[in-house]
């Protein structure tokens, strides 16, 4: 098994939920951190949603990791704060902002193949 650390970035989120990371086939991913950066001087919010269609012994459904999260003007919000999130093959991280081109997204992950 190989462990590969990666950083996924997306500048300027839109106001519609969109996929920014999908776990590749035959891979388990550990999300080490998710940061949202407000690149404006105004107040904005952001949503992070996990899409999980993994079929195993339990039923997984889509769930918000955070909804309406306040991102301070010119600041950064770290929503994981030392916690970890395990994602399985085909799971997806989606995000959106309350205003177009106002929030950058950074996702730190470790992929286990």
N, C-alpha and C positions, 0 to 999 in steps of 0.2 A: 504494500500500500504506500502511495505517495501522498505527502501533505504539501499543498501548494498554497502559499499566501498570496492574496490578490487584493487590489484596491479597484473598486468600480466607482466611477464618477459620472455625474450628470449635471452639467450647468443648466441653469434656467428652466426649472420645472414648469410645466403647463398647469392649467386649471382643471384638467381631466386626468383621472387615474390612468397611469401607463406603466407598463412593465419595464423595470430597469435592471433586474437580475433574475435569470432563470437558472436553476440548478441543472447542470448538464447530465446526460445519461450516465448511468453507472457511477454516480458521484453522490456523496453526502457533503453538505456544506455547513460549516459552523460560522455564523455571523458573529464577528467579534465586536463590531461597532457600527452604528449608523449616526451620521452627523448631518444636520440641516443648517445651512448657512444663509442668513438673510443678507442679500447683496444690495439692499435698498436702505433708505433712511426712514422708511415707514414700517408700521407694524403689519405682520403677516402671520398666517397660520399654515400648517401643512398636515397632510394625512399620510400615513404609512400603512399599507395593507399587505397581508400575507395570503397568497392564493395557494391552497393545498388540496390537491386531488389525489394524494397518496392513498393507496388502498392497502391496508394491512389488517391487523386484528382490531383496530379501532376505526371509527369514522372521523375523518378530518374534513373540516369545512373552512371557508374563507373567514379570516378574522382580522380586525384592525389591531395593529400594534400600537397605534396612536391616531387619534382623530381630533382635528382642530388644535393641534399642538402649537402653542405660541412661540414664534421664533423672533427674538428681540431684534430691533432695528440695528443693522450693522454687526450683529452677533451670531453666535453659533449655539445650536441646541444639540447636545449629545443624548440621544434617547435610550441608548443601551446601558450606560453608566455601570460598566463592569459585568453586566450579565451576558450570557451567551444564548444564542438561538440556533437550534439544529433544524436544518432543512433537508428534505429528501429529494431525489430525482423528480424533476418537473415542477417543484415548488417555485413560486415566483414572489419577488418583492415588487410591489407597485407603490407609486407615490404621486402626490399632486400638491400644488400650492394654492393659496387663496387668490393670488395675483400672478399673472404670467410674468416670467423672467424676473422673479423676485427671490427665488430660493435655489441654492445649489445643493446637490445630494452627494454624499460620500459614504460608501459601504465598504467596510473592511471584512474580508472573509478568509476562511481557510477551506480549501476543497480537498476532500479525502477521496482518492480514487483507488 
